Structures are given as C-alpha cells and as structure tokens.
Amino acid sequence: MTIHLVYVKGFSRATPTAITNELAVRLAGRCKVRTYNFDDAGIIRPQPGDVLIGHPHPDPASIFVQSHRLEGWRKRIVMQPFAHGRECLAGFARLNDLIQNTDHFLAICASYWIDTLAASPLAHWAYKTRQLDLAVNRQHFPPIKRTWNPPGRRRFIYVGHTAAYKGVDCLAALADHNPHLHVAWMGPGQIPSGHLKTLGYQRLADRSTQRILQDYDFLLTCGRADANPTTVLEAASLGLIPICTPQSGYYRQDWIVNIPLDDIEGASKVLNHMNTVDESELATFRAHAEVALNSYYTWDRFAADVLACIEAPPACRPDDKTWRQTADANAGVLAKIAAGSPTDDPRALRWTNPHRLKRTWRYAWKSLLPRG
C-alpha cells in the first residue's frame, strides 16, 4: 500500500507545511508514502491498495481533484480545515459533489464545528465526517513564560492575519472599548483601531518572536469561522493563556478562556477579569494546558487518528427519506452560495511555479488553510 498525501509542502515549522512534514514522517513508519503539493497539476494513477488523502484545490485540473475521479483507490479521503461559518461556506459549497463521492472527510477542526454541524448547510456530510484535532511540536515552541505581568498591567496579543473569518473587526472593537488594556497584534494586513499596538508580521516559530512574546500573558483571538488555529496551541505551548471565541474552534476546555463573539461588554468583562485575577488562577490554566498538550495535542496522536481513518470501513450513506430530503435541500442552498460567492477577492492566489498550476484565482482559498 502506498499513501499518496496531497497537502502543502515546505520547510516551515508552522502549519500548513508542518501537517505534511509531521504526518509523512509518521506514516512512513507504517507504509510507503508519497507527498505532493496541493496546487500541483497532474494525476496520480492508483495501484492496488493505494490510498489518496489530502486537501483538494479549487482548480479541477489540480492533482488531488483529477486523481480523486479515478477508480481503483482503496480509500479516497479529503483532509482539510473545516469551519461552517458563513465566511467559509462558499469554498465548501464548491466541494459538495467531491465530498459526496469520497470515503471519509477528515475535518481538521476543534470540537465546536462538529458539535454545531447539524445546524449548518453541510449537515448531510456528518455521516462521513471525522474530527481531526491539530497538534503542536513542543520542541519548536518551548515554554518561555516564567512570570506574569502584575495585576492590572497584563498584556494581550493577537497573532495572525486579517481575513474576515479571523474576526479582527471584533478584536478592534474590544481594543477600542478597553483603552486601559494593552492589546497588541502581530501579523500582516491592516486593522482599523487606535488602541491596538501593531508589531508587524513575524513568524511565531522564530526565537526572536518568542522573546517578544515573553512580555505577553494572553493570546487573544476573536475568530468568526476558524477551524482550530494552531497559534492557540503554539501560544499555549510557549506558556501564554489562550482567550478565544468558541467560533475559533476551541471551547469547553479547562485550559482555554472563552469570550462571546460580538458581545463587546461580555467579552470585556472576561478580559478585565483576567487582567486582575490572582496568579494562582493563571497557574491553573497553564497546568491544564501542559496536560492537554503533552497527552493529546501531539503529532503522534494526529497521525494515529489519520491511520485509524484509513483503516476504518468506508462510511455508509444513510438510506432514509429524512437524510435524502436534507441532502437535497442543502445541495440547493450550497449551489446558491457557490454561485453568489465573490469573484474579485484581493487575496487571490497566483501560482508562479512552472511545475504547478499557472492560474489566478478569484477566491481566497488560502483562507481555508490552517494558518495561525
């Protein structure tokens, strides 16, 4: 058996390339593995027993999409970040037919998006959807926090870009509503706020960046439709306490502080509480994070979950009237979403590698990749 893994290749310690690198090494201990870039052109012709797994690119000529059409695969598995918030629905609407014809959908996301799947236009995917939590290599993100800033002078930081699904409008509103709080932002783009300290783009895996983060106490993210940003895991590994909306993917966990989305007063109460709370409470959050990161959010567990999916029987489509009616109704909704999605997104991708697709995309597909 050969596993053909189609994802994002590169040498960065951050996702999405970390997913390819960390997973390929672990799968190679069990079977033969070949890796491909998700924007490669071409086609993979399966040999008996081969498995195709990975992230489909929106171009129908891309390697995963073309290869997925072929018969002869032991398994065809879609594996990609998943959040069914409205900011991401257009991309998934275009995948409806492909998902319907795949054996499993490995949804890279935290539990919020699975727990709320039944109320979304993608509910008919549930029978073949398996949640896949991300992971962090703690050697790349070693603990750096030894002390907290004094009560009343603690620091909050958002690390990431400014796509709509990141909820930076809510972040700006929080900063403006709480000018007495130190709220900073590290990342590319622009956020309209007069009270947000801007640090520019820096890579979280760099030691120079980690030295800057030593001065901060909390990672703050206000995601609207974020699968499960690895910056949450990376910041927790460094020793910061994550504060995030449930729509950032993480919720109902003892190492996470949740704030409500679009409730500035409610979220502000949480931030002000964390700014002044006794250090013993902060230490408890950090202790719980250590347990979670060391026992669950590991690449060994991630790879084991992928292997379990590969070995599992193909998902059986429900054969009942209610499911068929739901699937048909959702298909109509998704078709309308796909037809009405933006076609002039300024974050369009331009592929310039002569060995890959040469096309300008009018859709920000990159926003669905699990970047921080």
N, C-alpha and C positions, 0 to 999 in steps of 0.2 A: 504494500500500500504506500502510495505517495500522497502527502498532503500538499496541495497547491494553495499557498497562503497569499492572498491579494490584499495588500494594505498599503501603508505609506512607509517607504524605505528612507533611510538616512542614518546619521550618526549621532543625532541629538539624544540626550538623556531624557528629554521631555516627550510627552505624547504629542502627536500620534506615532512617531517613529519608535518610541520605547515599546509600544504594543507589538510591533513587528519583531523587534530585536529580542525582547524578553520572551515572547511566546515561541519564536522559531527555535531558540536555543533549547527550550524545554521540550518542545515537540520532537526535536531531532534525537532526543534520548529514547524515543519510543518507535520512531519510524523515519522514513526519508521525507525531507521537507524541501520544497522549492518556494522561493518568495518572489513576488512581483510587485511593482508599484501600481497603485490603484488607478493611475492615469496612463498606464501603458496601453498601447494599441496591440492588436494581435489576437491570438486564440490559443487556448490550451486544449489539446485533444486527449481525453482521458484514456488511461489503460485500465484493465480490470482491477477493481478495488480502490481506485483513486478517489480522493475527496477534494472538493472545491470549497474553499471557505474564504470569506473576505468581504470587503467593502465595495459595493457597486458604484461606479462613476456614472454621472448622468448621460454621458455620451453612449449611444447604442453601439458604437464601434469599439468601445473600451474592452479591455481583456476579460474582466470579470463578466460583463453582460454578454459578450459573444460566447464565452466558454460555458456560461450557465445555460444557454439554449441547447447545448448538445446533450444527447442521451448517452448513457454509459457510465455516469458517475455513480459511485457507491452512495455518496451524500453530496448535496448542494446546500451550503449553509451561508446565509447572509449574516455578517457580523459587523455592526457599526453602532455608533452612538444613537440613542433613541430618547426623544422627548416629544410628546404630542401636543405641546403648547402651540398656539396659533402661529407663533413666529417661525416654527419649523414644519408646519403641516404641508406646505407646498412641495417641499422636497420629498416627503414621504408619500404624498399623493401620486407622484410620478413612479413610485416604486410598487404600487399596489399589485399590478399584474405579476411582477417579478417575485414579490413575496408570496403571492398565491401559489406560485409554481416552485417554491423552494421547500426543502425538507424541514428546516428549522430556521428561526430568526433568533440569533443571539443578540439580544438588545443590551448594548453597553449602556447601563444606566443605574442609578441608585433606585431604591425601592419606591419612591414617590410616584414615578412614572408607570410602574407596574400596578401599584395599588389603585391608581386612577384611570387605568386603561379602559375599563368597562364603560366609562362615560365619554369616551373620545370617538371620533370617526374611524379610528383604527381598531376598534374593539373586536372585529372579526378576525384579527390576527392573533388573538390571545391564545388559541389552542396550539399554535406552533411557536409561540414566543417564550424564550427562556432568558431570565435576567442574568446579566453578567456584570458584576461589580468590578471596577477598575482596581489598580494596585499601585504601590509605590516601592521603589528600591531604596531602602533606608540608607544604604551606603552612599548614595548620590545626594541624599537630603538628610544629613546627620543633625542631631539636636544642637541648636545654637543658643537657645534661651536658657539662661541661668537664673535671672531675676526678672521681676515685673517692674514696670514703672509705678511710681507712687499712686495711691488712690486719688482720683480727680485729674491725673495727668497721664492717663494711659493712652495708647496710640492704636488707631485702626488703619488698616491698609487694604485696598482692593488691588489685586494683581490680575491683569487681563486686558482684552481689547474691548471695543465699544459697539459690537454688533447688537442689534435690538434685543436679541434673546438674553443678553447679559444683564439687562435691566439697569443700565447706567443712568437712565433718567431718574429712577428711584434712588440710586446712590447719590446723585447730585442733590436731589430734594432733601435727603437725610443730612447731607453735609451743610446745606444752606439753613436747614431748620435747627441745626445744633452747632452754631459757630464757635461755641466754647469747647467743642471736641476737636481733637487732632485727627483728621481723616485725610489719608493720602491715597494716591493712585500711581501704580507702576504699570505702564503699558502703552501701546500705540493708539493713535486716534485723538479725538477731542471730546471732552466732557464739559458742558457749559455749567460751571459752578465757580462762584467767587470764593468759596471756602474749602476747596479741595486742593491739597498740596500735590503738585504734579512732579513726579520723579522721572518720567520718560520710560521708554522701553528698556527693559533689562531682563536677562534670562535668569529664571529662578534657580537653575542648577549651578549658576556661576558662584564661586566663593565670594566674589566682590558684592554680588547682590545679597547673598546670605548675611554678609557683615552688616549691610544696611538694615536688613530685617531684624537684626538683634535689638534694634531700638523700638520695635513694634510688639504689641501684645496680642492683637487680634487680626485675623484675616476676615474681611467683610466682603460678602458678595450678595448681590440682590437679583440673582437670576430669575428670568421670567420663564424660560424654557431650556434649562441647562441640564444635560443628561446626568452627569456627575463629574464636575470639573476636577481634574487631577490637582489643581492648585490647592484644593481643600485638603487632599491627602498629603501633598508635599509640605504645605504650611504646618499641618499638624505634626508631621514628622520632624520639622525644624523646631517645633515647640510652641508655635502660636496656637491660639484657640480659634477655631473657625466659627464665625457667625454668619448664617446664611438663611435665605428664604427656603421654604420647602420646595419651591419650584427650581431651586438649584440642584434638586435631586435628593439631597440628604435631609432626613428628618427622623424624628422618634429614635434618636440615638443619644447615648449618655455622654458622648464626647463632642457633641455639636450643640451650639446655641442657635435656636431658630428665631427668626423675626418674620412678621407678616408682610406680605408683598402689598405695596400701595396703601399701607396704613402707616403714615409717617408718624403719627402720635404714638401708636402702639410700638412701632419699631424703635422710636426714640427712647421710650421708657426702658426697653431692653438694653440699648447701648449705654444709657446713663447708669443703669444698674451695674453693668459690667465695668464701667469706668470707676466705680467707687466700692465695689464689693470687696469683702475680705479676701486676702490672698489664699486662704485655705480653700475657698470655693474654686479659685482658678487652678489650684494644685489638683483638685479632684477631677476637673475636666482633663487636665494633662495626663493624669494617671489612667483615666479611662481610655484616652487616645492611644497611649502606649500599648495597652492590652489589645485594642482593636487593630492597630497597625501591625503588631507582631504576630497576632493569631489569625487574622482574616485578610487584611488588605495586602496580600503578598502575591508576587507573580507566580509562585508555586501553586497557590490556590486558584489563581486566574487560569493557568494552563490546565489544571485538573478539571475545572469547570468546562473548558473547551473540549478536552478529551472525553468527558462524560457525555457531552452533546454529540460528539462524533460517534460514540458507541451506542447511543440511545436509538431505539426504534424510530422510524420516521413518524412525525405527528400525523394523526388521522383526522381528516376533515370531518367536522360534525355533520351528521346526516339527519338533521331535524329542520322543520319548517321555520322555527324562530330564528335559527342561525342564518339560514338562507335569506330570509327577509332582511335581517340586519346587514348581512354582507352586501346585498343588492342596494339597500338604502345608502350604506356607507360609500359604496362604489360611486353612486351618483353624486354624493357630496364631494368626494375626493376629485372626481372629474372636473367639477366646477372650480374647486380650489386650484387644481393644476392649470386650468385654462385661464384663470384670472390672476395668476401669480406674476410678480414683477418681471419685466424683461430688460430693464436698464439698470440693474444693480451696480453701483460703482465699485463693489468689491469683486467683480467678475474675475475669474481666473484666466490667465493667459499661459498656455503651455508652450515653452520655448525649446525644450529638449528635442533634438531632431529624431530621437528614437521613441518619442512619445507622441501623444495626440497634439496636433497643432490647431488649436481652436480657441476662440474667445467665448467664454461662457457668460450669458446674461443672467446668471443666477449664482448667488453666493454659496455654492456647495461647501466651500471651506468652513462655513459656519456650523456644519454638522459634524466636523471632526472634533475629537475630544481634546481641544487645546484648553489651556488654563484661562 
